Amino acid sequence: MKSSQKKKKIRRIKKKLRALLPVFCVVLFLIVCFSGWKVYSIQHAYKTAERRYDSLAGSVVAAAPGESGAAAAASAPSPSDGNETSGQQPQDAAPEREVSPVTIDFDSLRAIGGDVIGWICLPHTAINYPVAQARDNEYYLDRFIDGTTSSGGTLFADCVCPSDFSGKNTIIYGHNMKDGSMFALIDDYADQSFYDQYPVMYINTPTKNYRVDIFSCFTTDPVSYVYRAAFASNDDFAAHLRSLLADSEVSCQTAVAPEDRIVTLSTCTYTGEDVRFVVCGKLTEIG
């Protein structure tokens, strides 16, 4: 008797499962379709953002990073070159001034996005973008420089920093995009060999151009001391610089002093939960 009831129960369960099978198939099909659509949407958004920035660079960058930009960067004298680069120069000959490897048409750029304050590039890499600044630090997280929606957002300076890079520490934020765009390369500076290959960036502004000599790279948290933009005195700033130098995860060759101005480039990193990676560089005005 018990055996017969058990068999009937099993048959009822199997019957219910067979009845639910089409429902399971439909649900599974919908999940697969939704997942595929999400992947397509993300990839399409990445490609769209990439095309927009490529088009922007093509229209406002007079010498894009590449053969010409790299040649300009390679030929520019470093602070330690002096007269040793090509032999002793005549005493009355003025040393050749270093120039930025890119030239930016800021009139055209600002006609597209009025909040643009500069352009940052790391020759031979994907970092070749405008830098904007809004009244808050949320606006450009998911917007292109013209205010329209963009998956990668725009690189932007902290709203408390002077827009002309005259502050002691100008902080620039950018997404770490999985397609390698925006500030995805920033946390590669955790690798000594990457720093050795790319120790210098460039920032152009409407009025001045700068070489950015990197002197500290490390992982930190979102409320770290590195996000200070103002300092009470040179001694206060000197203490800040000592902390940055002590925390660096790589050995950098750049010396920095309290009289200098710096930039702090910040992005998310996937090495931990809710952590950031920062690269700090000294600003030196060039042509």
FENUR-V916754 format. One record per backbone hydrogen bond with DSSP energy under -0.5 kcal/mol. CO is the residue of the C=O (numbers start at 1). NH is the residue of the N-H. E is the energy in kcal/mol with one decimal. If there is no record, write none. Layout:
BEGIN
CO|NH|E + CO|NH|E
END
This chain:
BEGIN
1|5|-2.2 + 2|6|-2.2 + 3|7|-2.0 + 4|8|-2.2 + 5|9|-2.3 + 6|10|-2.2 + 7|11|-2.5 + 8|12|-2.3 + 9|13|-2.2 + 10|14|-2.5 + 11|15|-2.3 + 12|16|-2.3 + 13|17|-2.5 + 14|18|-2.5 + 15|19|-1.9 + 16|20|-2.0 + 17|21|-1.2 + 18|22|-0.6 + 20|24|-2.5 + 21|25|-2.4 + 22|26|-2.4 + 23|27|-2.7 + 24|28|-2.9 + 25|29|-2.6 + 26|30|-2.6 + 27|31|-2.4 + 28|32|-2.5 + 29|33|-2.6 + 30|34|-2.8 + 31|35|-2.7 + 32|36|-2.5 + 33|37|-2.5 + 34|38|-2.4 + 35|39|-2.5 + 36|40|-2.5 + 37|41|-2.8 + 38|42|-2.6 + 39|43|-2.6 + 40|44|-2.9 + 41|45|-2.4 + 42|46|-2.4 + 43|47|-2.6 + 44|48|-2.5 + 45|49|-2.5 + 46|50|-2.6 + 47|51|-2.6 + 48|52|-2.2 + 49|53|-2.3 + 50|54|-2.5 + 51|55|-2.6 + 52|56|-2.3 + 53|57|-2.8 + 54|58|-2.2 + 55|59|-1.2 + 56|59|-0.6 + 56|60|-1.8 + 57|61|-2.2 + 60|62|-0.7 + 60|105|-2.7 + 64|69|-1.0 + 66|70|-2.5 + 67|71|-2.1 + 68|72|-2.3 + 69|73|-2.4 + 70|74|-2.9 + 71|75|-2.1 + 72|76|-1.0 + 78|81|-1.8 + 78|82|-0.7 + 81|84|-2.2 + 87|86|-0.6 + 90|93|-1.9 + 98|287|-3.2 + 103|62|-3.7 + 104|106|-1.4 + 105|109|-2.2 + 106|110|-2.8 + 107|111|-1.1 + 108|112|-0.8 + 109|112|-0.8 + 109|113|-2.3 + 113|116|-1.6 + 115|133|-1.2 + 118|131|-2.9 + 119|204|-3.0 + 120|129|-2.1 + 121|202|-2.1 + 122|125|-1.4 + 126|128|-1.1 + 127|122|-2.7 + 129|120|-2.8 + 130|155|-0.5 + 131|117|-3.2 + 131|118|-1.5 + 132|157|-2.8 + 138|141|-1.8 + 139|142|-0.7 + 140|154|-2.4 + 142|150|-2.2 + 144|147|-2.3 + 148|144|-3.2 + 150|153|-1.1 + 152|175|-0.5 + 155|132|-2.7 + 156|173|-3.1 + 158|161|-1.8 + 162|165|-1.4 + 168|262|-2.6 + 169|171|-0.6 + 170|264|-2.4 + 171|158|-2.7 + 172|266|-2.9 + 173|156|-2.0 + 175|177|-1.1 + 175|183|-2.3 + 177|180|-1.7 + 181|177|-1.0 + 181|184|-1.5 + 183|186|-1.2 + 183|187|-0.5 + 185|188|-1.5 + 186|189|-1.7 + 187|190|-1.3 + 188|191|-1.9 + 190|192|-0.6 + 191|194|-0.7 + 191|195|-1.9 + 192|196|-2.6 + 193|197|-1.4 + 194|198|-2.2 + 199|214|-2.3 + 201|212|-2.9 + 202|121|-2.6 + 203|210|-3.0 + 204|119|-2.4 + 208|205|-2.5 + 209|286|-2.6 + 210|203|-2.2 + 211|213|-0.7 + 211|284|-2.1 + 212|201|-2.3 + 212|214|-0.7 + 213|282|-2.8 + 214|254|-0.5 + 216|280|-3.1 + 217|249|-3.6 + 218|278|-2.7 + 220|276|-3.0 + 221|224|-1.7 + 224|227|-1.5 + 225|228|-1.5 + 229|169|-0.8 + 233|237|-2.2 + 234|238|-2.6 + 235|239|-2.0 + 236|240|-1.6 + 237|241|-2.4 + 238|242|-2.2 + 239|243|-1.9 + 240|244|-2.1 + 241|245|-2.6 + 242|246|-2.2 + 243|247|-1.9 + 244|248|-0.8 + 245|248|-0.6 + 250|252|-0.8 + 257|260|-2.2 + 261|283|-2.9 + 262|170|-2.3 + 263|265|-0.5 + 263|281|-2.4 + 264|172|-2.8 + 264|266|-0.5 + 265|279|-2.2 + 266|174|-1.6 + 267|277|-2.9 + 269|272|-0.6 + 269|275|-0.5 + 272|274|-0.5 + 272|275|-0.6 + 274|222|-0.5 + 275|269|-1.4 + 276|220|-3.1 + 277|267|-1.9 + 278|218|-2.0 + 279|265|-3.1 + 280|215|-2.8 + 280|216|-1.3 + 281|263|-2.4 + 282|213|-2.1 + 284|211|-2.9 + 286|209|-0.8
END
